[in-house]
Amino acid sequence: MLFDGIEMVVIVLGCMAASAHCVHAFQRERYRLPAYRQWMRRGQERYLKENIATGFGAALASWYLPMLLSLFISVERARTTAAGWITLAGYAAAVTGLALKHHAEPSKKPLALTMRARRLFGMLLLLFTGVALLLRLLSIPPYLTYAGVPFIVWIGGWIMDPVEARINAGFYEEARRKLAARKDLIKIGITGSYGKTQTKFILREILSHKYEVLATPASFNTAMGLSRVINDSLEPGHEVFIAEMGAQHVGDIKHLVRLVQPQYGMITSIGPQHLDTFGSIANVVETKNELIEGLPEDGAAFFASDCGYTDRLFARCKREKYNAGVEPASDDCYMRATEVAFGPKGTEFLLACADGGRVRCRTRLLGRFNVQNIALAAALAHRLGMSMDEIGDAIAQLQPFDRKLHLISGSRTAIDDTLNVSPEGTAEALNVLSEFPGRRIVVTPGLPDDTPKAEEVNFAFGTQMKGSADIVVLVGSRRAVRPVLKGILSTGFLKSSIYIVDSADDAEELLDEIASDGDTVLYESERDE
């Protein structure tokens, strides 16, 4: 009886540990059941087989191990007890190993234990316990519960969906009424495929020199995230509210605009993000434009000039509108950054406004995309009454983003870009590195290798090294290292300037041997630990 109770507890705890990975995926898909089903289909080769193999393996062991042990143990009760403990220990070891493996996988957004996630985990605890008990009553090994973890998470989400909808509607309406009552509040909406979070924080820091500003935290860009910030953090003393608006489906931005009712809207960029849910780049464009279409008649729209989709939306916009860009952007930009130069002290550029205002700027932020984001934020700040000199002073005080082209000064300069996992970001990082003096060293394990085009992307990453780096240090045994190396060698890069090491610690030891004062080291993409 004691063993039965321990076995049930261990089985349920194992299922709960495995469900964390599924709940994380569900959360990334914004708790949308169809999107979670697509995730299950995409990951069935990797994740479903792990669950099925472990659950069925433990079930088979509980059936057949007693027969095997009969060769060595003649007493039936002792044989059954030994088989039970051996099976349970093997199951615990397997699920612990899988949980640690999934936990170690890099993720741009780790699982957030929000109240919704906690409610879902509570429901899953009931479901796993109920399924395990039912299997035991039917004389079926309860280990099979583990085989169905991804499906049981879907069932839990389906059960909780109407409950969460009612809860969300209440929070949403409370936040909408609170904002609607603040006629004095300047409300700004920011969206884009890339750069919206960085632009939001840049704008917050610049406007904070003139206003009391509340901006949503980094990962709060959904209706519930915005509602939570508004309900919990918006105070009477706040003069500006900046809302980042994320989207994965057509209509998402419209729903957020209905909540915030912004007077000002900003589009940072438009690209092929979330095409699995949007269906086409045309749908992405129209969804981002929902922010502009939702502005009041006396509102104003701001666009990052990219010679692409945002410029097309700028041309279509019928409201008061402004654009901002980086040389060689269009000469008719309202706010334009020119003479951009990178170096060990950061970035320098000249910021010029169409009204004739000019200011020379310096910032520790690196990358043309950050200069683009600064120019866009400066356009709105200038429209809200800040002078060019005030804007320049604010830009000088901007702090680098953690592990995103984070400039670290020292005897040898370091650029920490380990949080970057996108091909566009790595190309920009190498472009920045190319402008630094001294020898330029890249330390990288390659980009994540869990995508269909990983080999192609990493080969292209390797081809971009020549001209930007003098030495390359490839880290770890990740499959990405091989295509990166092939890409580097295909350009005629000196083999003697390429090193391959096993770990990040080995890379640091190597740098102590080969790097000199005045060199610059770019740490690119997540490093293996």
C-alpha positions in Angstrom: 0.0 0.0 0.0 2.9 2.4 0.8 4.6 1.6 -2.4 1.3 2.2 -4.4 1.1 5.7 -2.8 4.7 6.5 -3.5 4.4 5.3 -7.1 1.4 7.5 -7.8 3.1 10.5 -6.4 6.2 9.9 -8.4 4.2 9.3 -11.6 2.2 12.5 -11.2 5.2 14.6 -10.3 7.0 13.2 -13.4 4.0 14.2 -15.6 4.0 17.7 -14.0 7.7 18.1 -14.8 7.1 17.0 -18.4 4.1 19.3 -18.7 6.3 22.4 -18.0 7.8 22.1 -21.5 4.3 21.8 -23.0 2.8 24.6 -21.0 5.8 26.8 -22.1 4.9 26.1 -25.7 1.3 26.8 -25.0 2.2 30.1 -23.4 4.4 31.1 -26.4 1.4 30.4 -28.6 -0.6 32.7 -26.3 -2.7 29.8 -25.1 -4.4 29.4 -28.4 -5.5 25.8 -28.8 -5.2 25.5 -32.6 -1.6 27.0 -32.4 -0.7 24.5 -29.6 -2.0 21.6 -31.8 0.3 22.9 -34.6 3.2 22.9 -32.1 2.4 19.3 -31.2 2.4 18.3 -34.9 5.7 20.1 -35.5 7.3 18.5 -32.5 5.9 15.0 -32.6 9.1 13.5 -33.8 11.1 14.9 -30.9 8.7 15.4 -28.0 5.8 13.0 -28.4 8.1 10.1 -29.0 10.0 10.9 -25.8 6.8 10.8 -23.8 5.4 7.8 -25.5 8.7 5.8 -25.3 9.1 6.7 -21.6 5.5 6.0 -20.6 5.1 2.7 -22.6 8.7 1.6 -21.6 7.8 2.0 -17.9 4.5 0.2 -18.4 6.1 -2.7 -20.2 8.7 -2.9 -17.5 6.0 -3.1 -14.8 4.4 -6.0 -16.7 7.5 -8.1 -17.8 10.2 -7.3 -15.2 8.6 -9.6 -12.6 8.8 -12.5 -15.1 12.5 -11.7 -15.7 13.2 -11.5 -12.0 11.6 -14.9 -11.5 14.9 -16.4 -12.8 16.6 -15.0 -9.8 13.9 -14.5 -7.1 11.6 -17.4 -6.2 9.3 -15.6 -3.7 6.5 -13.9 -5.7 6.0 -11.0 -3.3 9.7 -10.1 -3.1 9.9 -10.4 -6.8 7.0 -8.1 -7.4 8.3 -5.6 -4.9 11.7 -5.5 -6.4 10.3 -5.1 -9.9 8.1 -2.3 -8.8 11.0 -0.3 -7.2 13.3 -0.9 -10.1 10.6 0.3 -12.6 9.9 3.3 -10.5 13.5 4.2 -10.2 14.1 3.9 -13.9 11.0 6.0 -14.6 12.1 8.7 -12.2 15.6 8.8 -13.7 14.2 9.0 -17.3 11.7 11.8 -16.6 14.3 13.8 -14.5 16.8 13.5 -17.4 14.2 14.7 -20.0 13.1 17.6 -17.7 16.7 18.8 -17.2 17.3 18.5 -21.0 14.3 20.6 -21.8 15.1 23.1 -19.1 18.6 23.6 -20.5 17.3 24.4 -24.0 17.8 28.1 -24.8 14.7 30.2 -25.1 14.1 33.8 -25.9 11.2 33.9 -23.5 11.4 31.5 -20.5 8.3 30.1 -19.0 6.6 32.8 -16.9 4.6 31.6 -13.9 1.7 34.0 -14.4 -1.6 33.4 -12.6 -2.9 31.8 -15.8 0.0 29.4 -16.0 -0.5 28.5 -12.3 -4.2 27.9 -12.8 -3.4 25.6 -15.8 -0.8 23.7 -13.7 -3.5 23.3 -11.0 -5.9 21.8 -13.5 -3.1 19.5 -14.9 -2.4 18.2 -11.4 -6.0 17.1 -11.1 -6.0 15.6 -14.6 -2.8 13.7 -14.2 -3.9 12.3 -10.8 -7.3 11.4 -12.2 -5.9 9.6 -15.3 -3.4 7.7 -13.2 -6.0 6.6 -10.7 -8.4 5.6 -13.5 -5.7 3.5 -15.2 -4.9 1.8 -11.9 -8.6 1.0 -11.3 -8.6 -0.6 -14.8 -5.5 -2.6 -13.9 -3.4 -0.7 -16.5 0.0 0.6 -15.4 -0.5 4.3 -14.5 2.9 5.0 -16.1 1.0 5.4 -19.4 -0.2 8.7 -18.1 3.2 10.1 -19.0 2.8 9.0 -22.6 -0.2 11.3 -22.9 1.3 14.4 -21.3 1.1 16.7 -24.4 -2.5 15.7 -25.1 -3.5 16.1 -21.5 -2.1 19.6 -21.5 -4.3 20.3 -24.5 -7.3 19.0 -22.6 -6.4 21.1 -19.6 -6.2 24.2 -21.8 -9.5 23.3 -23.4 -11.2 23.0 -20.0 -9.7 26.3 -18.8 -10.3 28.2 -21.9 -13.8 29.5 -21.1 -12.8 30.2 -17.5 -9.8 32.3 -18.6 -12.0 34.1 -21.2 -14.3 35.3 -18.4 -11.3 36.3 -16.2 -9.6 38.1 -19.0 -12.7 40.0 -20.1 -13.1 41.4 -16.6 -9.5 42.5 -16.4 -9.6 43.9 -19.9 -12.8 46.0 -19.2 -11.3 47.3 -15.9 -8.2 48.4 -17.7 -10.1 50.0 -20.6 -12.3 52.0 -18.3 -9.3 53.1 -16.3 -7.5 54.4 -19.4 -10.6 56.0 -20.8 -11.0 58.0 -17.6 -7.5 59.5 -18.1 -8.2 62.2 -20.7 -4.9 63.9 -19.8 -2.7 60.8 -20.4 -0.6 60.7 -23.6 -1.0 57.1 -24.9 1.5 55.6 -27.4 1.2 52.2 -29.1 4.3 50.6 -30.6 4.3 47.5 -32.9 6.6 45.9 -35.4 8.0 42.5 -36.4 11.4 43.5 -34.9 12.7 46.2 -32.6 9.5 47.1 -30.8 10.8 46.3 -27.3 14.1 48.2 -27.8 12.3 51.2 -29.3 9.8 51.2 -26.4 12.6 51.3 -23.8 14.6 53.9 -25.8 11.4 56.1 -26.1 10.7 55.7 -22.4 14.2 56.8 -21.4 14.1 59.8 -23.7 10.6 61.0 -22.7 11.5 60.5 -19.0 13.6 63.6 -19.2 10.4 65.6 -19.7 7.5 63.4 -18.5 6.5 60.9 -15.9 6.4 57.7 -18.1 5.0 54.3 -17.6 6.0 51.6 -20.2 5.0 48.0 -20.3 7.8 45.6 -19.2 9.7 43.5 -21.8 7.3 40.6 -22.3 4.0 42.4 -21.7 2.6 42.9 -25.2 -0.7 41.0 -25.1 -4.2 42.1 -24.0 -3.8 40.5 -20.6 -0.2 41.8 -20.2 -1.3 45.3 -21.0 -4.4 45.0 -18.7 -2.2 43.9 -15.8 0.2 46.8 -16.2 -2.7 49.3 -16.5 -4.6 47.9 -13.5 -1.6 47.4 -11.2 0.9 50.1 -12.2 -0.8 53.1 -13.8 -0.8 56.0 -11.3 -2.4 59.5 -11.4 1.0 61.0 -11.7 1.9 59.3 -14.9 1.7 61.6 -17.9 2.7 59.1 -20.7 1.8 55.5 -21.2 3.7 53.4 -23.8 2.2 50.1 -24.8 4.1 47.5 -26.8 1.6 45.6 -29.0 2.5 42.1 -30.1 0.5 40.0 -32.7 0.5 36.5 -34.1 -2.9 36.6 -35.8 -4.9 39.1 -37.8 -7.0 41.3 -35.5 -4.6 41.0 -32.5 -3.5 44.7 -32.8 -7.0 45.9 -33.3 -8.0 44.3 -30.0 -5.1 46.0 -28.2 -5.9 49.4 -29.9 -9.5 49.1 -28.6 -8.0 48.7 -25.1 -5.4 51.4 -25.1 -6.9 54.0 -27.6 -3.5 55.5 -28.4 -3.1 59.0 -29.8 0.3 58.1 -31.3 1.3 54.9 -33.1 4.7 53.7 -34.1 5.7 50.9 -36.5 9.3 49.8 -36.1 9.6 47.2 -38.9 7.6 44.6 -40.9 9.0 41.2 -41.8 8.2 37.5 -42.2 7.6 36.8 -38.5 4.9 34.3 -37.4 4.0 33.3 -40.9 2.8 30.0 -39.6 -0.1 31.9 -37.9 -0.5 34.9 -40.2 -0.4 32.9 -43.3 1.3 35.5 -45.5 3.4 38.7 -45.3 0.3 40.6 -46.6 -1.5 39.6 -43.4 1.4 40.7 -41.3 1.4 44.2 -43.0 -2.3 44.6 -42.6 -2.2 43.6 -38.9 0.6 46.1 -38.1 -1.5 48.7 -39.9 -4.4 48.1 -37.5 -2.5 50.3 -35.1 -2.4 53.2 -37.6 -6.0 52.7 -38.7 -7.1 52.7 -35.0 -5.6 56.2 -34.3 -8.0 59.1 -33.8 -8.4 61.7 -36.5 -6.1 64.1 -34.6 -3.6 61.4 -33.8 -0.1 61.0 -35.4 1.7 58.0 -36.9 5.4 57.3 -36.9 7.2 54.9 -39.2 10.8 53.6 -39.4 11.8 54.1 -43.0 13.1 50.8 -44.4 12.6 51.1 -48.2 10.1 48.4 -47.8 6.7 47.6 -46.1 6.8 50.4 -43.5 7.5 53.0 -46.2 4.5 51.6 -48.1 2.3 52.0 -45.0 3.7 55.5 -44.6 2.6 56.4 -48.1 -0.9 55.0 -47.4 -1.4 56.8 -44.1 -4.0 59.5 -44.2 -3.3 60.9 -40.8 -0.6 63.2 -39.5 2.6 61.2 -40.2 6.3 61.2 -39.7 9.1 58.9 -40.8 12.6 58.3 -39.4 15.6 56.6 -40.9 19.3 56.0 -41.0 21.5 57.1 -43.9 21.1 56.2 -46.7 17.4 56.4 -46.0 15.3 58.7 -47.9 16.3 62.4 -47.8 12.7 63.4 -47.0 12.7 61.6 -43.6 11.4 63.8 -40.8 14.2 62.5 -38.5 17.4 61.2 -40.0 20.6 59.8 -38.6 23.7 60.4 -40.7 27.5 60.0 -40.3 27.0 56.9 -38.2 30.3 55.4 -36.8 30.9 52.6 -34.3 33.9 52.2 -32.0 35.1 51.1 -28.5 33.3 54.1 -27.0 29.9 53.3 -28.6 28.1 54.9 -31.5 28.3 58.4 -32.8 25.9 60.0 -35.4 24.4 63.3 -36.4 20.6 63.5 -35.8 18.9 65.9 -38.2 15.2 67.0 -38.2 13.3 68.2 -41.2 12.5 71.4 -39.3 16.2 72.3 -39.3 17.2 71.1 -35.8 20.4 69.1 -35.5 22.3 67.5 -32.7 25.4 65.3 -32.6 24.8 62.2 -30.5 26.8 59.6 -28.8 25.4 56.4 -27.2 26.7 53.1 -25.9 24.1 51.3 -27.9 25.6 49.6 -31.0 24.1 48.6 -34.4 22.4 50.5 -37.2 19.0 49.0 -36.1 19.5 50.7 -32.7 20.3 54.0 -34.4 17.1 53.5 -36.4 15.1 52.9 -33.2 16.7 56.0 -31.6 15.8 58.1 -34.6 12.2 56.9 -34.5 11.9 57.5 -30.8 13.4 61.0 -31.3 10.8 61.8 -33.9 8.0 61.2 -31.5 9.8 63.0 -28.6 10.4 66.0 -30.8 6.7 66.0 -31.8 5.8 66.0 -28.1 7.8 69.1 -27.5 11.4 68.0 -26.6 14.2 70.1 -28.2 16.9 68.4 -30.2 19.5 69.3 -27.5 17.2 67.7 -24.8 16.9 64.6 -27.0 20.7 64.5 -27.6 21.3 64.6 -23.8 18.8 61.8 -23.2 20.4 59.6 -26.0 23.8 60.0 -24.3 22.3 58.4 -21.1 20.8 55.3 -22.8 22.1 52.1 -21.4 22.9 49.0 -23.5 20.5 46.1 -23.6 21.6 43.1 -21.7 23.4 40.6 -24.0 22.3 42.4 -27.1 25.3 44.1 -28.6 26.2 45.0 -25.1 29.4 47.0 -25.2 31.9 46.1 -22.3 35.0 48.3 -22.1 38.3 47.0 -20.8 41.9 46.4 -21.9 40.2 44.4 -24.7 36.7 45.5 -25.8 34.0 42.9 -25.5 30.6 42.9 -27.3 28.1 40.6 -25.7 25.5 39.6 -28.3 24.8 36.2 -26.9 21.1 36.7 -26.6 20.9 37.2 -30.4 19.7 34.2 -32.4 18.5 35.7 -35.6 20.4 35.8 -39.0 19.7 39.5 -39.4 21.1 40.2 -35.9 24.3 38.3 -36.5 24.8 40.1 -39.8 24.4 43.5 -38.1 26.7 42.4 -35.2 29.5 41.5 -37.7 28.9 44.8 -39.5 29.5 46.6 -36.2 32.6 44.6 -35.4 34.1 45.4 -38.8 34.4 49.1 -37.7 36.3 48.4 -34.5 40.1 49.0 -34.4 42.7 46.3 -33.6 42.2 42.6 -34.2 38.6 41.5 -34.3 37.7 38.1 -32.8 34.4 36.3 -33.0 33.5 33.6 -30.4 30.4 31.6 -31.3 28.7 28.2 -31.1 26.7 29.1 -34.2 23.0 29.8 -34.3 20.5 27.4 -32.8 20.3 24.2 -34.8 16.6 23.2 -34.1 15.1 24.8 -37.2 14.7 23.4 -40.7 17.0 25.9 -42.3 19.6 25.9 -39.5 22.4 24.4 -41.7 21.8 26.9 -44.5 21.6 29.8 -42.0 24.8 28.8 -40.2 26.7 28.4 -43.5 25.6 31.9 -44.5 26.8 33.1 -41.0 30.2 31.6 -41.7 30.5 33.3 -45.1 30.0 36.7 -43.4 33.1 36.4 -41.2 35.6 37.4 -43.8 36.2 41.2 -43.7 34.6 41.5 -40.3 36.7 39.2 -38.2 40.4 38.4 -38.1 40.1 35.3 -35.7 37.1 33.0 -35.2 36.7 30.7 -32.2 34.0 28.1 -32.6 32.6 26.7 -29.4 31.2 23.3 -28.5 29.9 20.2 -30.4 26.7 21.8 -31.5 25.8 20.7 -35.1 25.8 24.3 -36.1 29.6 24.5 -35.8 30.1 22.4 -38.9 28.2 24.5 -41.4 29.6 27.7 -39.9 33.1 26.3 -40.4 32.3 25.3 -44.0 31.0 28.8 -44.6 34.1 30.4 -43.2 36.4 28.2 -45.3 34.4 28.7 -48.5 35.5 32.4 -48.4 39.3 31.7 -48.2 39.5 32.7 -44.5 42.9 31.6 -43.1 42.6 28.2 -41.5 45.3 29.2 -39.0 43.0 31.9 -37.7 40.2 29.4 -36.9 40.0 27.7 -33.5 37.6 25.0 -32.3 37.2 24.5 -28.5 34.8 22.4 -26.4 33.3 24.9 -24.0 33.0 28.6 -23.1 35.6 28.2 -20.4 38.0 26.8 -23.0 37.3 29.8 -25.2 38.1 32.2 -22.4 41.4 30.4 -21.7 42.3 30.6 -25.4 41.5 34.3 -25.5 43.9 34.9 -22.6 46.6 33.3 -24.8 45.9 34.9 -28.2 44.1 38.2 -27.5 46.0 41.4 -26.8 45.1 44.8 -25.4 43.1 46.8 -28.0 41.5 43.8 -29.5 37.7 43.4 -29.8 35.9 40.2 -29.0 32.3 39.6 -30.2 30.4 36.9 -28.3 27.7 35.9 -30.8 24.7 33.8 -30.0 24.0 31.7 -26.9 27.1 30.0 -25.6 27.1 26.4 -24.6 27.7 26.0 -20.8 
